[in-house]
Amino acid sequence: MSALFSPFDLGPVRLANRIVVSPMCQYSADDGSATDWHRQHLPALGLGGAGLVMTEATHVERRGRITHGCLGLYSDDNEAALARVLTAARRVATGATRFGIQLAHSGRKGSVTRPWQGGGPLPETQDPWVAVAPSAEAFKAGWAIPEALDEAGIERTIMAFVQAAERAARIGFDVVELHAGHGYLIHQFLSPLANHRTDQWGGSPANRARLLLQVGERVRAVLPDTIALGVRLTTTDWAEGGVETADAVEVARQLKALGVAYICATGGFVVPPVGIPFGPGYQVHLAERVRREAGISTRAVGGISDPHMADAIIADGKADMVALATAFLADPRWAWRAADALGADIAYPPQYARAKGARKLFSPGDKR
């Protein structure tokens, strides 16, 4: 039996297989609210057979967005729009598919244009906002200097995560994930490359982890026991002087004690990326170490696209789940192809059942 297609209990949530659609920003929302783009995007991923489909990074307050197009969960309109999208996705997905949401805050990487518009700071003509961060230091040269959060601002941020989690529970998500990676706000607090505070929120690894642990504890407290809580955690900054994996392992242990069910092990991007060893499965060893040393379930992510590699990651005990991003953008039916390649069974919507076993829609020589 294929390890990749074996079931897995993610805390209270049973997954039909170990395949996860990674959260991927679409930059297509309207003041945080899902649009027609999301009404085709999430259902298309939902009917593809992955055990868990993660909604893109969903920002917990308006100033916590990356761009004007980022999805949010900070208003009643946001909640209603996303509820409609999730309802549509559930209607077309196989009954075993579970849906999760990643809650995020951009911190000093916010107030920028969409990637296809350059991804740089918003000009004055495009309604920029003042970003916030642990320290008043820009992400890179030419970017605006963010406002350093004071105690009141930190409490407001924690409450924004809590309130967004309450909205996510009302909407009906099975999994809630906190984004503590990729250079966004919680990662900025974790990393000595971005956090130069000298109060209780900075300095030692324990102080730098305080924001994440407080958010995790307070979010877990408001979520029903039926919802799994996870964290996408930076386990290395891939940069000298940054987050060390040993420190991340200790944070993972503490998160587990708070009721966190899994860690998605990632790294990099708190400073402009230099020297990150991108390639197939380049971060799998991080998930393996956290799993082994912290005793918590992990999800591997980064450059995974080959079904045999994904299967081996699970079979060899390196991670409990694998997450794929661009592979699913290129082929929303990736899980169907993987099942065929690995000789595994997967549920198909009856309307598409005749596609079962079709590794390719047409042969290479077919001119149709």
Secondary structure, 3 states (H helix, E strand, C coil): CCCCCCCEEECCEEECCCEEECCCCCCCCECCECCHHHHHHHHHHHCCCCCEEEEEEEECCHHHCCCCCCCECCCHHHHHHHHHHHHHHHHHCCCCCEEEEEEECCHHHCCECCHHHCCCECCHHHCCCCCEECCCCCCCCCCCCCEECCHHHHHHHHHHHHHHHHHHHHHCCCEEEEEECCCCHHHHHHCCCCCCCCCCCCCCHHHHCHHHHHHHHHHHHHCCCCCEEEEEEEEECCCCCCCCHHHHHHHHHHHHHCCCCEEEEEECCCCCCCCCCCCCCCCHHHHHHHHHHHCCEEEEECCCCCHHHHHHHHHCCCCCEEEECHHHHHCCCHHHHHHHHHCCCCCCCHHHHHHCCCCCCCCCCCCC
